[in-house]
């Protein structure tokens, strides 16, 4: 497995950044090569990307998700990939730092060469920069999914809050 780690600061509060990130269907608007992302249910996504002139598809499951903190995923079919994005509030509460950790298994000589030449890392960095531009320039910021996922356990944020009040 090859890994890529990237960090970017976004000039918006963490809730806005997190909400936009959970709108997976919007990824093709700022992620180069991503043709579509379909959210099948709160934990499963179906990806279609164009890499090196080849179409790749896979399904991924989100196995950890905490609102305004993190989202972690791994592929369950197709291309082998996994990753985690952590959201960190900066001192002024008006900026968010994103830490992205991505792992994937390059297929074939072309993908291995692209990774060795730094082309994949450059694409990931470009995608994060486009995400920053996309969200900072947005006129309207959408609501995101505020549920919690812990290894096959899904709870909506409202259920979590109600449970805390009952205790």
C-alpha positions in Angstrom: 0.0 0.0 0.0 1.2 3.5 -0.8 0.3 6.4 1.5 -0.2 10.1 1.1 -0.6 12.6 3.9 -1.7 16.2 3.3 -2.7 19.2 5.4 -4.7 22.2 4.5 -6.2 25.2 6.4 -9.6 26.5 5.4 -11.0 29.9 6.4 -14.3 28.6 7.7 -15.6 27.1 11.0 -15.2 23.4 11.4 -18.9 22.7 11.2 -19.2 24.2 7.8 -16.1 22.4 6.5 -17.2 19.1 7.9 -20.8 19.5 6.6 -19.5 20.1 3.1 -17.1 17.2 3.3 -20.0 14.8 4.1 -21.7 15.9 0.9 -19.8 13.2 -1.0 -21.9 13.6 -4.2 -20.3 17.1 -4.6 -16.7 15.6 -4.9 -16.7 15.6 -8.7 -17.0 19.4 -8.6 -13.5 19.8 -7.1 -11.8 16.4 -7.2 -9.9 15.9 -10.5 -10.7 12.5 -12.0 -13.7 11.7 -9.8 -16.6 11.0 -12.1 -19.2 10.3 -9.4 -19.7 9.4 -5.8 -23.0 7.8 -4.8 -24.0 7.5 -1.2 -25.8 4.1 -0.9 -26.6 4.5 2.8 -24.9 6.3 5.8 -22.0 3.9 5.7 -21.5 2.9 2.1 -20.3 4.9 -0.9 -19.8 3.9 -4.6 -16.9 5.7 -6.4 -16.2 6.0 -10.1 -12.9 7.7 -11.1 -10.8 8.2 -14.1 -7.1 7.4 -13.5 -4.4 7.3 -16.2 -7.1 6.9 -18.8 -8.7 4.0 -17.1 -12.1 3.9 -15.3 -12.0 2.5 -11.8 -14.9 1.8 -9.5 -15.1 0.6 -6.0 -17.4 0.6 -3.0 -16.2 1.9 0.3 -17.5 1.7 3.9 -17.2 4.5 6.4 -16.2 2.7 9.6 -15.7 5.8 11.8 -17.4 9.1 11.8 -17.7 11.8 14.4 -19.2 15.1 13.5 -16.7 17.9 13.2 -13.9 15.5 14.1 -13.2 12.7 11.7 -14.3 10.4 8.9 -12.4 7.1 8.2 -13.2 4.7 5.3 -11.9 1.6 3.5 -12.8 0.0 0.2 -14.9 -3.2 0.3 -14.7 -4.0 -3.4 -12.8 -2.9 -6.5 -9.8 -0.7 -6.1 -8.0 -1.1 -2.7 -8.1 2.2 -0.9 -8.5 3.5 2.7 -8.1 6.8 4.4 -9.0 9.2 7.2 -9.7 12.9 7.3 -9.5 14.7 10.6 -10.9 18.2 11.2 -9.2 20.4 13.7 -10.5 23.8 15.0 -7.8 26.4 14.9 -7.4 29.0 17.7 -9.8 31.6 16.4 -12.7 29.1 15.8 -13.1 30.6 12.3 -10.6 28.3 10.6 -10.3 24.6 10.2 -7.3 22.4 9.6 -7.9 19.2 7.6 -5.4 16.3 8.0 -5.9 13.8 5.2 -4.3 10.3 5.2 -4.9 8.2 2.1 -3.7 4.7 1.4 -4.1 2.9 -1.9 -2.8 0.0 -3.9 -1.5 1.1 -7.3 -2.5 -1.3 -10.1 -0.1 -1.8 -12.9 3.1 -0.1 -14.1 1.4 3.2 -15.0 -0.1 3.8 -11.5 3.1 2.7 -9.8 5.1 5.1 -12.0 2.7 7.9 -11.4 3.0 7.4 -7.6 6.8 7.2 -7.8 6.9 10.5 -9.8 4.7 12.2 -7.2 1.8 12.7 -9.6 -0.7 11.1 -7.3 0.4 13.2 -4.4 0.2 16.3 -6.6 -3.4 15.4 -7.6 -4.4 14.9 -4.0 -2.9 18.2 -3.0 -4.7 19.9 -6.0 -8.0 18.3 -4.9 -7.6 19.7 -1.4 -6.8 23.2 -2.8 -9.9 23.0 -5.1 -12.0 21.9 -2.1 -10.8 24.9 -0.2 -11.6 27.2 -3.1 -15.0 25.5 -3.6 -16.1 25.9 0.0 -14.6 29.3 0.7 -16.3 30.8 -2.5 -19.6 29.1 -1.8 -22.6 31.5 -1.4 -24.6 28.8 0.4 -23.1 26.1 2.7 -25.3 23.0 2.9 -26.2 21.0 5.9 -24.2 17.7 6.2 -24.9 14.4 7.7 -24.4 14.7 11.5 -24.5 11.0 12.4 -21.9 9.0 14.3 -20.4 5.7 13.0 -18.3 3.3 15.0 -17.4 0.1 13.2 -20.9 -1.0 12.0 -22.8 1.1 14.6 -24.7 4.1 13.1 -26.4 6.7 15.3 -27.7 10.0 14.2 -26.5 13.1 16.2 -30.0 13.6 17.5 -30.1 10.1 19.1 -26.7 10.7 20.6 -27.8 14.0 22.2 -31.0 12.5 23.5 -29.1 9.7 25.1 -26.8 12.1 26.8 -29.7 14.1 28.2 -31.3 10.9 29.6 -28.2 10.1 31.6 
